[in-house]
């Protein structure tokens, strides 16, 4: 079950200022070893160590492939690729990688049974806290 908290936007954007939104609450973060332990409990013949090794190799391979420009699709999870963050140039001739490319980012696009349209039908939600009429601290965030 997904838990959420309410938060109020406090920003210069007049259209959103003062509006209340929901934000998913992350209970914990597990690393690859934690994921391997969890997976090992699901009746697999593989040990936690074997699963952890495979997951580490998978991460290494996804990094290698995406940095070569290959998108990697894990069905029912995401398609991973690397994106470029850049600023505009006045012309094709004025554009240079050194000046206009600001950075890179990992992109993960949901696929299969993890797409937004599917999640909307299967996810259950519950408010994290009981509020006494006050809201969570205001944040500069867009939904």
C-alpha positions as CSV (number, residue, x, y, z in Angstrom):
1,X,0.0,0.0,0.0
2,X,1.3,3.5,-0.9
3,X,1.2,6.1,1.8
4,X,1.0,9.8,1.1
5,X,1.2,13.1,2.9
6,X,-0.5,16.3,2.0
7,X,1.7,19.3,1.3
8,X,0.9,22.9,0.4
9,X,2.8,24.8,-2.3
10,X,4.3,28.1,-1.3
11,X,5.8,29.6,-4.4
12,X,5.8,32.5,-6.7
13,X,3.7,30.6,-9.2
14,X,0.3,32.2,-8.6
15,X,-1.5,29.4,-10.3
16,X,-0.2,26.8,-7.8
17,X,0.5,28.9,-4.7
18,X,-1.6,27.8,-1.8
19,X,-2.9,24.6,-3.4
20,X,-2.6,21.3,-1.6
21,X,-1.2,18.2,-3.2
22,X,-0.3,14.6,-2.2
23,X,3.2,13.3,-2.1
24,X,4.1,9.6,-1.8
25,X,6.0,8.7,1.4
26,X,9.0,6.5,1.0
27,X,9.2,4.1,4.1
28,X,12.7,2.9,3.5
29,X,15.4,2.5,0.9
30,X,17.0,-0.9,0.4
31,X,20.2,-1.6,-1.5
32,X,21.1,-4.4,-3.9
33,X,21.9,-6.8,-1.0
34,X,18.5,-6.0,0.6
35,X,16.8,-6.6,-2.7
36,X,18.6,-9.9,-3.0
37,X,17.6,-10.9,0.5
38,X,14.0,-10.1,-0.4
39,X,14.1,-12.0,-3.6
40,X,15.7,-15.0,-2.0
41,X,12.6,-15.3,0.3
42,X,10.3,-15.9,-2.7
43,X,11.0,-19.6,-3.1
44,X,13.9,-19.3,-5.5
45,X,16.6,-22.0,-5.5
46,X,19.3,-19.2,-5.7
47,X,21.0,-17.9,-2.6
48,X,21.0,-14.3,-1.6
49,X,24.7,-14.1,-2.6
50,X,24.0,-15.5,-6.1
51,X,21.1,-13.1,-6.6
52,X,23.2,-10.1,-5.3
53,X,26.0,-11.0,-7.8
54,X,23.6,-11.1,-10.7
55,X,22.0,-7.8,-9.7
56,X,25.4,-6.1,-9.4
57,X,26.3,-7.5,-12.9
58,X,23.0,-6.2,-14.2
59,X,23.6,-2.7,-12.9
60,X,27.1,-2.7,-14.4
61,X,25.8,-3.8,-17.8
62,X,22.9,-1.3,-17.8
63,X,25.4,1.5,-17.0
64,X,27.8,0.3,-19.8
65,X,25.0,-0.1,-22.4
66,X,23.2,3.2,-21.7
67,X,26.5,5.1,-21.8
68,X,27.0,3.6,-25.3
69,X,23.6,5.0,-26.3
70,X,21.6,1.7,-26.0
71,X,18.3,1.8,-24.2
72,X,17.8,-1.2,-21.9
73,X,14.3,-2.5,-21.4
74,X,13.4,-4.6,-18.4
75,X,9.8,-5.7,-19.2
76,X,7.1,-4.6,-16.7
77,X,9.5,-2.2,-15.1
78,X,11.3,0.5,-17.2
79,X,13.3,1.3,-20.2
80,X,16.6,2.9,-19.1
81,X,18.6,5.4,-21.2
82,X,20.8,8.4,-20.7
83,X,19.5,11.9,-21.5
84,X,21.4,15.1,-22.1
85,X,20.6,18.4,-20.4
86,X,21.5,21.3,-22.6
87,X,20.9,25.0,-23.0
88,X,19.9,26.5,-26.2
89,X,22.2,28.2,-28.7
90,X,21.3,31.0,-31.1
91,X,22.3,28.9,-34.1
92,X,23.7,25.6,-35.2
93,X,27.1,27.1,-35.6
94,X,27.0,28.7,-32.1
95,X,26.2,25.4,-30.4
96,X,29.2,23.6,-28.9
97,X,29.2,20.7,-26.5
98,X,31.5,22.5,-24.1
99,X,29.2,25.5,-23.8
100,X,25.7,24.1,-24.3
101,X,25.7,20.6,-22.8
102,X,25.2,21.1,-19.1
103,X,25.0,17.5,-18.0
104,X,23.5,14.0,-18.3
105,X,20.7,12.2,-16.5
106,X,19.5,8.6,-16.2
107,X,16.0,8.3,-17.7
108,X,13.7,5.5,-16.7
109,X,10.4,5.2,-18.6
110,X,7.8,2.9,-17.1
111,X,6.9,0.0,-19.3
112,X,4.4,-2.9,-19.4
113,X,2.6,-3.6,-16.1
114,X,4.3,-0.6,-14.4
115,X,2.9,2.1,-16.8
116,X,1.0,5.0,-15.2
117,X,-2.3,3.7,-16.7
118,X,-1.8,0.3,-15.1
119,X,-0.6,1.6,-11.7
120,X,-3.7,3.8,-11.5
121,X,-5.9,0.7,-11.5
122,X,-3.8,-1.5,-9.1
123,X,-2.3,0.9,-6.5
124,X,-4.0,1.4,-3.2
125,X,-3.3,4.5,-1.1
126,X,-3.6,5.6,2.5
127,X,-2.9,8.9,4.1
128,X,0.2,8.7,6.2
129,X,-0.7,10.9,9.2
130,X,-3.9,12.1,10.8
131,X,-3.9,15.9,10.4
132,X,-5.4,18.3,12.9
133,X,-6.3,20.8,10.3
134,X,-2.7,21.8,9.6
135,X,-0.7,20.8,6.6
136,X,2.8,19.4,6.1
137,X,5.5,22.1,5.9
138,X,5.2,24.2,2.8
139,X,7.6,23.2,0.0
140,X,8.8,24.7,-3.2
141,X,7.6,21.7,-5.3
142,X,5.6,21.0,-8.4
143,X,3.4,17.9,-8.4
